[in-house]
Amino acid sequence: MFAKTEEVKVMRDPVHGYIHVEYQVVWDVINSRWMQRLRRIHQLGGANMVYHTADHTRFSHSLGVYEIVRRMVNEVPDISKALNEREKVTVLLAGLLHDVGHGPYSHAFEFISGISHEEYTCDIILHDLEINGILESAEEGLSADVVDVIRHRSANSILPQLVSSQLDADRMDYLLRDAYFTGTKYGEFDLERVLRTLRVSDSRIVVKESGTYAVENYIMARYHMYWQVYYHPVARAYECGLQKLFLRLDDLRKENRLPRTIPSFRPLLEQNKLTLEEYFELDECACNYGFDLLARSKDPITRDLASRLQNRNLFEYQEDNPAGNRKIRASLARADYDPRYYFAKDSAKQRPYEPYSRTGSEGIWVRMHTGEILELSQASNIVNALVHGRERSDSRVFFPKEIL
């Protein structure tokens, strides 16, 4: 038996109304320093350069994922019956902690560090004295069980499906939350209907046939949010600027000219992987302070790139094509801009749904009124058209607007 809090803790949330906490181990993890660090990590990285109210954090998203998982294991009868208490607590913690290893500026930072946030997440759960101590004090082996869910190695295959699949608590929360805070409607879908129609069949989460329309709406929400929010060219321009700044810093490091006024960035540039303590200190507050210092650097390229990030003087963008690229490069040369730091290409492509994803996770399954289990694209004409249609892509080049 896991210890309960004296009374159910509740936290107001604009998406879910309230976040409910009844287990002491969950409450202790929420109040740990690693979870509180997520208050200093924005959810959408460069997208808040487009949508000025998109200042929500990985902390609020993590609580939202936890809340959807909590509703799944408590309110969906098939799931509730299929799990014992330890499994329920394990998956609640996996939902809460799934992003605890996230770095600054969303996924753009992973390109710079070369290490996925999942790897840091698992290291924190297994090796941080506070997080690991909280979990192991609640029940021996709990930290390893939580990591197994995150790594899709859980003995009970239902658990990873709740946190990370093609119809999971993570996606459902970030679509609703990101839509709310960007002020868009693209990410809205009927969460209540989806939860109401979830079932379990042979250790697989399925949706009743009557829930197909709600799931179609969820798939379309993903499609529109990626192209209108996550892949917005201005957001990508910010991320390109971020990458170019760190490229310049790395080049200065190789020349032994790296500024000594940026202690937070030095370990990132000099080591293959940060220690957990170094990684803990590298939040967006530290990065913004570092950018402010770099905006006064003696190196003109560093100073310019950092200033662009701080003041939203972002790169312009055009479609990627050979003729246009040659003109841009010629303009860069005339203006004496080094293309290594002032010319970038970025391609984005996305299918909102795949029957079998590149990560190996299965698609969404529908239980028909006949009892037959069909993969979603076989049960939905809309999703079938998305699966077999042309994959949308967008390739652009980024450069200083003043050269035009």
ChimeraX attribute file (.defattr): number of C-alpha atoms within 10 A of each C-alpha:
attribute: neighborCount
match mode: 1-to-1
recipient: residues
	/A:1	7
	/A:2	13
	/A:3	10
	/A:4	14
	/A:5	15
	/A:6	9
	/A:7	10
	/A:8	12
	/A:9	14
	/A:10	12
	/A:11	11
	/A:12	10
	/A:13	13
	/A:14	12
	/A:15	17
	/A:16	17
	/A:17	10
	/A:18	15
	/A:19	21
	/A:20	18
	/A:21	21
	/A:22	16
	/A:23	19
	/A:24	19
	/A:25	22
	/A:26	23
	/A:27	15
	/A:28	15
	/A:29	21
	/A:30	20
	/A:31	11
	/A:32	14
	/A:33	12
	/A:34	20
	/A:35	22
	/A:36	15
	/A:37	21
	/A:38	25
	/A:39	17
	/A:40	19
	/A:41	23
	/A:42	25
	/A:43	27
	/A:44	25
	/A:45	23
	/A:46	28
	/A:47	29
	/A:48	20
	/A:49	20
	/A:50	15
	/A:51	16
	/A:52	11
	/A:53	13
	/A:54	22
	/A:55	17
	/A:56	20
	/A:57	18
	/A:58	25
	/A:59	23
	/A:60	22
	/A:61	25
	/A:62	25
	/A:63	24
	/A:64	27
	/A:65	27
	/A:66	28
	/A:67	21
	/A:68	24
	/A:69	25
	/A:70	24
	/A:71	15
	/A:72	21
	/A:73	24
	/A:74	15
	/A:75	13
	/A:76	17
	/A:77	14
	/A:78	16
	/A:79	23
	/A:80	17
	/A:81	11
	/A:82	14
	/A:83	17
	/A:84	12
	/A:85	11
	/A:86	14
	/A:87	21
	/A:88	20
	/A:89	20
	/A:90	23
	/A:91	30
	/A:92	27
	/A:93	25
	/A:94	29
	/A:95	31
	/A:96	26
	/A:97	28
	/A:98	26
	/A:99	23
	/A:100	23
	/A:101	24
	/A:102	26
	/A:103	27
	/A:104	23
	/A:105	21
	/A:106	19
	/A:107	17
	/A:108	19
	/A:109	19
	/A:110	15
	/A:111	11
	/A:112	15
	/A:113	17
	/A:114	10
	/A:115	15
	/A:116	15
	/A:117	20
	/A:118	17
	/A:119	13
	/A:120	21
	/A:121	19
	/A:122	23
	/A:123	16
	/A:124	22
	/A:125	26
	/A:126	20
	/A:127	14
	/A:128	15
	/A:129	10
	/A:130	16
	/A:131	22
	/A:132	20
	/A:133	17
	/A:134	20
	/A:135	24
	/A:136	16
	/A:137	13
	/A:138	18
	/A:139	14
	/A:140	11
	/A:141	13
	/A:142	22
	/A:143	25
	/A:144	18
	/A:145	21
	/A:146	29
	/A:147	25
	/A:148	20
	/A:149	27
	/A:150	25
	/A:151	14
	/A:152	19
	/A:153	14
	/A:154	18
	/A:155	12
	/A:156	15
	/A:157	14
	/A:158	21
	/A:159	30
	/A:160	23
	/A:161	22
	/A:162	26
	/A:163	27
	/A:164	20
	/A:165	20
	/A:166	23
	/A:167	23
	/A:168	19
	/A:169	24
	/A:170	24
	/A:171	17
	/A:172	24
	/A:173	24
	/A:174	21
	/A:175	20
	/A:176	25
	/A:177	24
	/A:178	26
	/A:179	20
	/A:180	19
	/A:181	17
	/A:182	21
	/A:183	13
	/A:184	15
	/A:185	15
	/A:186	24
	/A:187	27
	/A:188	20
	/A:189	21
	/A:190	15
	/A:191	17
	/A:192	9
	/A:193	15
	/A:194	21
	/A:195	17
	/A:196	16
	/A:197	19
	/A:198	21
	/A:199	18
	/A:200	19
	/A:201	14
	/A:202	7
	/A:203	14
	/A:204	16
	/A:205	23
	/A:206	24
	/A:207	27
	/A:208	19
	/A:209	23
	/A:210	16
	/A:211	19
	/A:212	21
	/A:213	15
	/A:214	19
	/A:215	25
	/A:216	18
	/A:217	20
	/A:218	24
	/A:219	21
	/A:220	20
	/A:221	21
	/A:222	24
	/A:223	19
	/A:224	16
	/A:225	22
	/A:226	19
	/A:227	18
	/A:228	14
	/A:229	23
	/A:230	19
	/A:231	19
	/A:232	17
	/A:233	26
	/A:234	22
	/A:235	20
	/A:236	25
	/A:237	28
	/A:238	26
	/A:239	25
	/A:240	24
	/A:241	24
	/A:242	21
	/A:243	19
	/A:244	22
	/A:245	24
	/A:246	20
	/A:247	17
	/A:248	18
	/A:249	22
	/A:250	18
	/A:251	14
	/A:252	15
	/A:253	15
	/A:254	12
	/A:255	9
	/A:256	9
	/A:257	12
	/A:258	18
	/A:259	18
	/A:260	8
	/A:261	12
	/A:262	17
	/A:263	11
	/A:264	17
	/A:265	20
	/A:266	16
	/A:267	16
	/A:268	19
	/A:269	20
	/A:270	12
	/A:271	10
	/A:272	11
	/A:273	15
	/A:274	17
	/A:275	13
	/A:276	15
	/A:277	9
	/A:278	14
	/A:279	17
	/A:280	17
	/A:281	13
	/A:282	21
	/A:283	21
	/A:284	19
	/A:285	13
	/A:286	17
	/A:287	17
	/A:288	14
	/A:289	14
	/A:290	17
	/A:291	24
	/A:292	17
	/A:293	16
	/A:294	24
	/A:295	21
	/A:296	14
	/A:297	17
	/A:298	10
	/A:299	16
	/A:300	12
	/A:301	20
	/A:302	24
	/A:303	18
	/A:304	17
	/A:305	25
	/A:306	27
	/A:307	20
	/A:308	20
	/A:309	23
	/A:310	15
	/A:311	8
	/A:312	13
	/A:313	17
	/A:314	24
	/A:315	25
	/A:316	17
	/A:317	20
	/A:318	15
	/A:319	14
	/A:320	17
	/A:321	11
	/A:322	9
	/A:323	8
	/A:324	13
	/A:325	18
	/A:326	11
	/A:327	12
	/A:328	21
	/A:329	18
	/A:330	15
	/A:331	15
	/A:332	20
	/A:333	13
	/A:334	10
	/A:335	11
	/A:336	10
	/A:337	18
	/A:338	12
	/A:339	14
	/A:340	10
	/A:341	19
	/A:342	19
	/A:343	21
	/A:344	19
	/A:345	16
	/A:346	17
	/A:347	12
	/A:348	16
	/A:349	13
	/A:350	15
	/A:351	17
	/A:352	20
	/A:353	21
	/A:354	20
	/A:355	19
	/A:356	13
	/A:357	13
	/A:358	8
	/A:359	7
	/A:360	9
	/A:361	16
	/A:362	17
	/A:363	18
	/A:364	22
	/A:365	24
	/A:366	28
	/A:367	25
	/A:368	16
	/A:369	10
	/A:370	7
	/A:371	10
	/A:372	9
	/A:373	18
	/A:374	17
	/A:375	17
	/A:376	25
	/A:377	22
	/A:378	14
	/A:379	17
	/A:380	17
	/A:381	12
	/A:382	16
	/A:383	22
	/A:384	17
	/A:385	11
	/A:386	18
	/A:387	16
	/A:388	10
	/A:389	10
	/A:390	9
	/A:391	11
	/A:392	12
	/A:393	11
	/A:394	14
	/A:395	14
	/A:396	19
	/A:397	22
	/A:398	26
	/A:399	25
	/A:400	17
	/A:401	11
	/A:402	10
	/A:403	16
	/A:404	10
